[in-house]
Amino acid sequence: MSPLRVLYLGLAVWGAVHPMYYFASYMTETGTGLSGLVDAWYVNASTTGLTWDLTIAAIALTIWILAEVATRRNWTALVAIPATFCIGVSCGLPLYLFLRTRPA
């Protein structure tokens, strides 16, 4: 495996674990669960703007993945879509790059 692929994989793991630590800490601290976390995303203009920024980035990444999969027929790359929406762009983008750069 090339050093670049290892870097992408490392970033995907980091992008999954690091944000989840903070999400889990928040939900444990407040006791509100996932609904409380989602409510916190819209508590003020700053967090709402960040939420929309990441949502638009996730949609753009999804469109790119679908367009690339349609031409390259790399069906395994589709797992980056649920990773993007269930975990975040910080996991989905490097995961897709990892899957995209595998040897043919």
N, C-alpha and C positions, 0 to 999 in steps of 0.2 A: 504494500500500500504506500502510495506517495506521501511525502510530508504534508502536502497541501490537503489531501483527503483526511489525514489524521487531524490536522488543524480544524477542518470543517466538522469532523465528528466530535472533537473536543468542545468546540463552540456550541454544537447542538446539545450536548449533555449539560454543559454549563448553563445554556439558555433554558433548559428544562428544570434543573435543580435549583439554581440561584433564585429566580423569581418565585418558585413554589415555596421556598423557605419563608419568604416574606408574606406570601398569601396565607400559608398555614399559620404563621405566627399571628397575623392579624385576626384570622377567624377564631383562633384559640383564645386570644386576648379579649376579643369582644363577645365571643359566644354567639355571634349572629349567623355563622355559617356562610354558605355561598351567596345567599340573598343579601346579606349584610355587606359582603365584599362588593357585589355588583352595585348596591346602593352607594357605596363609598366612591365608586368611579364617577359619580355625578354630583358630588357634594359641593363643588365650586367650579368656577369657570376654568381653572387650571387643570383639574383632573378630568373635566369633561373634554377639554381640548386634547389632552393626551390620549384619552379613550378613543376619540374620533380619529386622531392621527394614526394610532395603531390599528384601528379597524380598517381605515382606508388602505394602509400598507398591507394588511392581511388580504384584503380583496384583490389588490394589485398583484400580490404574490400568487394568489390562487389562479388568477387569469393567466399569469405567466406559466405556471405549472401546467395548467390544462392545455395551453397552446403548445408548449414544448412536448408534452406527452403525446399530443395528437400527431406531431411530426416525427418525433424520435421513437415512439412506441416503447418508452421506458415506463412500463406500468407500475413498477415498484415505487417510482417517484411520487405516486399519488398518496402515499402514506404521509407525505409532508403537509397535505391539506388538513387532515384532522389534527395533526400535531400543531399546526399554526393556530387553529381556532380553539383547541382544547388546552393548549399549553401557552402558546404565544409566538409572535413573530421571531423572538429571540431564539426559539428552538426550531421553528418551521423553516426559516430561511437557510441556516447552515445545514440542517438536515437535507433539504432539497439539493443544496450545492454538493453535499457529500454523495448523495445518490446520483446526481447528474454527472459527476466526474469519474464514475467507475469505468474501468477499462471495458472496451467493447468486446 
